Structures are given as C-alpha cells and as structure tokens.
Amino acid sequence: MFLDDLKSGRIIFGLNNSYPASGIIESMCFGWDFVWIDGQHGQHDYRSIFQCVQASRAVGIYSVIRVPCQDAAYLGLYSDTMP
C-alpha cells in the first residue's frame, strides 16, 4: 500500500499530472511509484480524473488525487474512484 511505502522510509518517485489526458500516464509512468492527479489547479474534471486513476491501475502505480475543494460531496465522489 502507498501509506506503508511512505512509512517505511523507502524513497518513492512520482509524477504530477494536471492535464486531462490518461494517455500521459499510460505512456510516461512505467517504472514510477505514483502519479499525483491535480484536480484543483489542473484542468481535470471528474471524468478525466476517473480515467487517469484507471490508467494508473493499468500501469501498476498508485494514484494520489488532489480534489477541487473540501466540500463533502466532492470528497465522497472522488473517493469512489479509488480501489
């Protein structure tokens, strides 16, 4: 799990994705540990974030989502994209 890797002290590497194209993750993220999907400052909407989470699963890396706001409705919606 991602938190276990962080707590272990192992150095992990990731990329930031703020552009709504899951193909970026599919083509650039092999060999990395995680991708940070920026839904607050990036151009993502719910659909593109969901597609990027699916792409990160396909390449076998963790996905970290920065949601657009702290509203409970958004937090619940975006938490549904995670496995």
C-alpha positions, -999 to 999 in steps of 0.1 A, spaced: 0 0 0 10 36 -6 10 46 30 31 16 40 57 26 14 57 61 28 60 50 64 88 25 56 112 53 48 117 40 13 122 67 -13 93 67 -37 91 86 -70 61 100 -88 49 124 -114 23 152 -114 -5 151 -140 -25 183 -143 -36 178 -179 -67 157 -185 -53 130 -207 -49 95 -193 -26 86 -222 1 107 -205 0 83 -176 -1 52 -198 30 64 -218 51 81 -191 45 64 -158 60 29 -162 87 25 -135 74 52 -112 57 46 -79 28 70 -81 11 98 -101 -4 128 -85 -35 138 -103 -41 175 -97 -79 183 -98 -75 216 -80 -50 235 -101 -50 213 -132 -76 211 -160 -92 179 -148 -129 172 -142 -144 141 -126 -144 121 -158 -107 128 -166 -96 120 -130 -115 87 -131 -98 78 -165 -64 88 -150 -70 66 -120 -78 37 -143 -47 43 -163 -25 43 -132 -40 10 -122 -32 -3 -157 4 6 -154 6 -7 -118 12 25 -99 -6 43 -71 -27 74 -78 -30 104 -55 -58 128 -62 -59 164 -53 -96 172 -53 -110 206 -64 -123 216 -30 -130 203 5 -168 201 1 -180 167 15 -199 160 -17 -167 163 -38 -147 142 -13 -172 114 -14 -175 115 -52 -138 114 -58 -131 88 -31 -153 65 -52 -126 65 -79 -101 47 -57 -100 9 -53 
